[in-house]
Amino acid sequence: MKIKSFIIVFSGIRNILLLVAVSILIGVVGFMLIQDLRFIDALYLSVITLSTIGFETVVPLSTTGKLFMVVYILFNITIFTYAITVLSKYLFNGDFNKNLNALFMKEKINELKNHVIICGGGRNGTQAIEVLKSNGIKTVLIDKNKDISSIADFYIHGDSTNDNDLVQANIKQAQSIIVALPNDSENLFTVLSARQLNPSIKIISRASLDTTRNKLKLAGADNVILPEHIGGAYMASLVFTSDIKEFLDILSNSSSAAFKIKEIQINKEISLLDLKAWETTGATIIGIKKADQSYVLNPAPDFIINNSHKIIAIGSEQQLLALENKTS
């Protein structure tokens, strides 16, 4: 284990180690000055006194030396009592296990690639984690609440507006970050930090106010969602198209390996007719995302796709993988 990791795990007893070092230093200096001992003899006498194991002095102690020894022994008894108290609390209250688990989690997060960072473990953040995990995507949650019961693969107790916590979440290797904090100003700071730390990461941010949407876009967010607005619009739409909306819910929330929606990058130029996606792979292409971020829904068979496009397809995991291989 690295020295830095060792320090993290045993941070709860650093005060004890510091007191031990100070006690030994006091003993060495005192015995060298009062008894005129060599350094090694003074160190030996200090350590065996601190350990309270009983000893024979290296040389007969003078009256001043005996008085110093009495004070020194009482001082070390105080340190010993304090050490037992702190160690008991550290080991039996779970602080040691917490530090050890945090260390192991940090090392696992450092090994992640193409994961998604979730900022905020509220309703929106939790729902995002559920969908991502159901699709086999690793998630790292950053939240200030120590007591939050997270379903994420990894958890960091921290503040996503802090660059250090985003770095700890391995943002440079992440594919996306979902900023779902309840406060728009915190969302704005997080988006700014995320874009600076990883210019290529996809940023999806929550917003409470319409006036914040443009600011988040300017800060670097690729998509800005207003959950309250979506909720009202969604409920109203059920009045007219309830069956269609229910079907779309199934599409967006499907977690079955037999049916998924996937965005696939194109690496060749070919018409959809010649690609024969459904005939050869079983997957169905329902849309094309163009380089200018516009979409072509239900594209015609003669539509030419190239490496500036992404196709949106539905199918099973095997079918989508076959289509991805066919377009690479």
C-alpha positions as CSV (number, residue, x, y, z in Angstrom):
1,M,0.0,0.0,0.0
2,K,1.3,3.4,-0.9
3,I,2.5,5.8,1.9
4,K,-0.2,8.3,1.1
5,S,-2.9,5.6,1.3
6,F,-1.5,4.4,4.6
7,I,-1.8,7.9,6.0
8,I,-5.4,8.2,4.8
9,V,-6.4,4.9,6.5
10,F,-4.7,5.8,9.8
11,S,-5.5,9.4,9.8
12,G,-7.6,8.9,13.0
13,I,-4.5,8.1,15.1
14,R,-2.1,10.7,13.7
15,N,-2.5,12.7,17.0
16,I,-1.3,9.7,19.0
17,L,1.7,9.2,16.8
18,L,2.5,12.9,17.1
19,L,2.3,12.8,20.9
20,V,4.6,9.7,20.9
21,A,7.1,11.5,18.8
22,V,7.0,14.5,21.0
23,S,7.4,12.4,24.2
24,I,10.4,10.6,22.8
25,L,12.0,13.9,21.8
26,I,11.4,15.3,25.3
27,G,12.9,12.2,26.9
28,V,16.0,12.2,24.6
29,V,16.7,15.9,25.1
30,G,16.1,15.6,28.9
31,F,18.2,12.6,29.5
32,M,21.0,13.9,27.4
33,L,21.1,17.3,29.2
34,I,20.4,16.0,32.8
35,Q,22.3,12.7,32.8
36,D,24.8,13.6,30.1
37,L,23.9,10.4,28.2
38,R,24.8,9.6,24.6
39,F,22.0,9.9,22.1
40,I,21.5,6.1,21.7
41,D,21.3,5.6,25.5
42,A,18.9,8.5,25.9
43,L,16.7,7.2,23.1
44,Y,16.7,3.7,24.7
45,L,15.8,5.1,28.1
46,S,13.0,7.2,26.6
47,V,11.5,4.4,24.6
48,I,11.4,1.8,27.4
49,T,9.9,4.5,29.7
50,L,7.3,5.4,27.2
51,S,6.4,1.7,26.7
52,T,5.9,1.3,30.5
53,I,7.4,-2.2,30.4
54,G,9.8,-1.7,33.3
55,F,13.6,-1.3,32.9
56,E,16.9,-0.9,34.4
57,T,18.5,2.5,33.9
58,V,21.6,2.8,31.7
59,V,23.4,4.7,34.4
60,P,22.5,5.6,38.0
61,L,20.1,8.6,38.0
62,S,21.0,11.8,39.8
63,T,18.4,13.5,42.0
64,T,17.5,15.8,39.2
65,G,17.3,12.8,36.9
66,K,15.0,11.0,39.2
67,L,12.7,14.0,39.4
68,F,12.7,14.3,35.6
69,M,11.9,10.5,35.4
70,V,8.9,10.8,37.7
71,V,7.4,13.7,35.7
72,Y,8.3,11.9,32.4
73,I,6.6,8.6,33.6
74,L,3.4,10.5,34.6
75,F,3.4,12.3,31.2
76,N,3.7,9.0,29.4
77,I,0.9,7.4,31.5
78,T,-1.3,10.3,30.4
79,I,-0.4,9.6,26.7
80,F,-1.0,5.9,27.2
81,T,-4.5,6.5,28.6
82,Y,-5.3,9.0,25.8
83,A,-4.0,6.5,23.2
84,I,-6.2,3.7,24.5
85,T,-9.3,5.9,24.5
86,V,-8.7,7.2,20.9
87,L,-7.8,3.8,19.5
88,S,-10.9,2.2,21.1
89,K,-13.1,4.9,19.6
90,Y,-11.4,4.7,16.2
91,L,-11.6,1.0,15.9
92,F,-15.0,0.2,17.5
93,N,-17.0,3.2,16.2
94,G,-16.2,2.2,12.6
95,D,-14.0,5.1,11.6
96,F,-11.2,2.7,10.6
97,N,-13.5,0.7,8.3
98,K,-14.9,3.9,6.8
99,N,-11.4,5.1,5.9
100,L,-10.4,1.8,4.6
101,N,-13.6,1.4,2.5
102,A,-13.2,5.0,1.2
103,L,-9.6,4.2,0.2
104,F,-10.6,1.0,-1.7
105,M,-13.5,2.9,-3.4
106,K,-11.1,5.7,-4.5
107,E,-8.7,3.2,-6.1
108,K,-11.6,1.5,-7.9
109,I,-12.9,4.8,-9.2
110,N,-9.4,5.6,-10.5
111,E,-9.6,2.5,-12.7
112,L,-13.0,3.5,-14.3
113,K,-13.4,4.5,-17.9
114,N,-16.5,5.8,-19.8
115,H,-18.5,6.0,-16.6
116,V,-21.1,8.6,-15.7
117,I,-20.8,11.0,-12.8
118,I,-24.1,12.0,-11.0
119,C,-24.0,15.2,-9.0
120,G,-26.8,15.1,-6.4
121,G,-28.6,12.1,-5.0
122,G,-32.1,13.5,-5.0
123,R,-35.0,12.2,-6.9
124,N,-33.6,13.2,-10.3
125,G,-30.2,11.8,-9.6
126,T,-31.5,8.6,-8.2
127,Q,-33.7,8.0,-11.2
128,A,-30.8,8.7,-13.6
129,I,-28.7,6.1,-11.7
130,E,-31.4,3.5,-11.9
131,V,-31.6,3.8,-15.7
132,L,-27.9,3.9,-16.2
133,K,-27.2,0.9,-14.1
134,S,-30.0,-1.1,-15.8
135,N,-28.1,-0.4,-19.1
136,G,-24.8,-1.6,-17.6
137,I,-23.1,1.8,-17.2
138,K,-21.0,2.4,-14.2
139,T,-22.0,5.4,-12.1
140,V,-20.2,7.6,-9.5
141,L,-22.4,9.7,-7.2
142,I,-21.2,12.9,-5.6
143,D,-23.3,14.1,-2.7
144,K,-22.9,16.2,0.5
145,N,-25.2,14.0,2.5
146,K,-23.3,11.3,4.5
147,D,-26.4,9.3,5.3
148,I,-27.7,9.1,1.8
149,S,-28.6,5.5,0.7
150,S,-27.1,5.4,-2.7
151,I,-27.7,2.8,-5.4
152,A,-24.7,4.0,-7.4
153,D,-21.8,1.8,-8.0
154,F,-19.5,4.2,-6.3
155,Y,-20.1,7.1,-3.9
156,I,-18.1,10.2,-2.9
157,H,-19.1,12.2,0.1
158,G,-18.3,15.7,-1.2
159,D,-19.3,18.8,-3.1
160,S,-19.4,18.7,-6.9
161,T,-18.7,22.4,-7.1
162,N,-15.3,21.5,-5.7
163,D,-12.8,20.6,-8.4
164,N,-11.0,18.1,-6.2
165,D,-14.2,16.1,-5.7
166,L,-14.8,16.0,-9.5
167,V,-11.2,14.9,-10.0
168,Q,-11.7,12.2,-7.3
169,A,-14.7,11.0,-9.4
170,N,-12.2,10.5,-12.3
171,I,-13.9,13.1,-14.5
172,K,-11.1,13.0,-17.1
173,Q,-12.0,9.4,-17.9
174,A,-15.8,9.8,-17.6
175,Q,-18.1,9.9,-20.7
176,S,-20.8,12.0,-19.2
177,I,-21.8,14.0,-16.1
178,I,-25.4,14.6,-14.9
179,V,-25.7,17.7,-12.8
180,A,-28.9,17.2,-10.7
181,L,-28.4,19.6,-7.8
182,P,-31.4,21.4,-6.4
183,N,-29.8,24.8,-6.6
184,D,-29.2,26.4,-10.0
185,S,-26.1,28.4,-8.9
186,E,-24.5,25.1,-7.7
187,N,-25.4,23.5,-11.0
188,L,-23.8,26.4,-12.9
189,F,-20.5,26.2,-10.9
190,T,-20.4,22.4,-11.4
191,V,-20.9,22.7,-15.1
192,L,-18.2,25.3,-15.4
193,S,-15.8,23.1,-13.4
194,A,-16.7,20.0,-15.3
195,R,-16.1,21.6,-18.7
196,Q,-12.8,23.0,-17.6
197,L,-11.6,19.7,-16.2
198,N,-12.7,17.7,-19.2
199,P,-13.5,19.7,-22.4
200,S,-14.9,16.6,-24.3
201,I,-17.2,15.3,-21.6
202,K,-21.0,15.4,-22.2
203,I,-22.7,17.5,-19.6
204,I,-26.4,17.2,-18.8
205,S,-27.7,19.7,-16.3
206,R,-30.9,20.2,-14.3
207,A,-32.4,23.7,-14.1
208,S,-35.2,25.1,-12.0
209,L,-35.7,28.4,-13.8
210,D,-36.0,29.2,-17.5
211,T,-33.6,32.2,-17.0
212,T,-30.9,29.7,-16.0
213,R,-31.1,27.6,-19.1
214,N,-29.0,29.9,-21.3
215,K,-26.4,30.5,-18.5
216,L,-25.9,26.8,-18.2
217,K,-25.6,26.4,-21.9
218,L,-23.0,29.2,-22.0
219,A,-21.1,27.5,-19.1
220,G,-20.7,24.4,-21.2
221,A,-23.8,22.2,-20.7
222,D,-24.8,20.1,-23.7
223,N,-28.3,19.6,-22.5
224,V,-30.4,21.5,-19.9
225,I,-33.5,19.9,-18.5
226,L,-36.2,21.6,-16.5
227,P,-38.0,18.7,-14.7
228,E,-40.9,20.8,-13.4
229,H,-41.7,22.0,-16.9
230,I,-41.4,18.5,-18.4
231,G,-43.7,17.1,-15.6
232,G,-46.5,19.6,-16.4
233,A,-46.2,19.2,-20.1
234,Y,-46.1,15.4,-19.8
235,M,-49.3,15.3,-17.7
236,A,-51.1,17.5,-20.1
237,S,-50.0,15.4,-23.1
238,L,-51.6,12.3,-21.5
239,V,-55.0,13.9,-22.0
240,F,-54.5,13.5,-25.8
241,T,-52.0,10.7,-26.4
242,S,-51.9,8.5,-23.3
243,D,-51.2,5.3,-25.1
244,I,-48.4,6.8,-27.2
245,K,-46.8,8.3,-24.1
246,E,-47.0,5.0,-22.3
247,F,-45.3,3.3,-25.2
248,L,-42.5,6.0,-25.2
249,D,-42.1,5.4,-21.4
250,I,-41.4,1.8,-22.2
251,L,-38.9,2.8,-24.8
252,S,-37.0,5.2,-22.6
253,N,-37.0,3.1,-19.4
254,S,-36.6,-0.3,-20.9
255,S,-33.9,-2.3,-19.0
256,S,-34.3,-5.6,-20.7
257,A,-31.4,-7.1,-22.5
258,A,-33.8,-8.0,-25.3
259,F,-34.7,-4.4,-26.1
260,K,-32.5,-1.3,-25.9
261,I,-32.1,2.1,-27.6
262,K,-28.5,3.0,-28.6
263,E,-26.7,5.8,-30.4
264,I,-24.0,4.5,-32.7
265,Q,-21.2,6.4,-34.3
266,I,-20.8,5.9,-38.1
267,N,-17.4,5.2,-39.6
268,K,-18.2,4.7,-43.3
269,E,-20.3,6.2,-46.0
270,I,-23.2,4.1,-47.2
271,S,-27.0,4.4,-47.9
272,L,-29.5,2.9,-45.5
273,L,-30.8,0.8,-48.3
274,D,-27.3,-0.7,-48.9
275,L,-26.7,-1.0,-45.2
276,K,-29.7,-3.4,-44.8
277,A,-29.7,-2.9,-41.0
278,W,-32.9,-4.8,-40.2
279,E,-32.3,-7.6,-42.8
280,T,-28.7,-8.4,-41.6
281,T,-28.8,-7.5,-37.9
282,G,-32.4,-7.3,-36.8
283,A,-31.9,-3.8,-35.4
284,T,-34.1,-0.9,-36.5
285,I,-32.8,2.6,-37.3
286,I,-35.3,5.2,-36.1
287,G,-33.3,8.4,-36.5
288,I,-30.1,10.0,-37.6
289,K,-28.2,12.7,-35.7
290,K,-26.3,15.0,-38.0
291,A,-23.1,17.0,-37.5
292,D,-25.0,20.2,-36.8
293,Q,-26.9,18.4,-34.0
294,S,-30.1,18.3,-35.9
295,Y,-32.1,15.0,-36.3
296,V,-33.6,13.2,-39.2
297,L,-36.5,11.0,-37.9
298,N,-37.6,7.9,-39.7
299,P,-35.0,8.5,-42.5
300,A,-35.7,7.3,-46.1
301,P,-33.9,4.3,-47.5
302,D,-31.9,6.4,-49.9
303,F,-30.4,8.5,-47.0
304,I,-26.6,8.5,-47.1
305,I,-24.9,8.2,-43.8
306,N,-21.3,9.0,-43.2
307,N,-18.7,9.5,-40.4
308,S,-20.3,12.8,-39.4
309,H,-23.5,11.1,-38.4
310,K,-24.8,9.0,-35.5
311,I,-27.6,6.6,-35.9
312,I,-30.2,5.9,-33.3
313,A,-31.4,2.3,-33.3
314,I,-33.5,0.0,-31.3
315,G,-33.0,-3.8,-30.8
316,S,-31.5,-6.4,-28.5
317,E,-27.9,-6.1,-27.2
318,Q,-26.7,-8.6,-29.8
319,Q,-28.6,-6.9,-32.6
320,L,-27.2,-3.5,-31.7
321,L,-23.7,-4.9,-31.4
322,A,-24.0,-6.5,-34.8
323,L,-25.1,-3.1,-36.3
324,E,-22.3,-1.3,-34.6
325,N,-19.8,-3.7,-36.1
326,K,-21.4,-3.4,-39.5
327,T,-21.1,0.4,-39.5
328,S,-17.5,0.5,-38.1
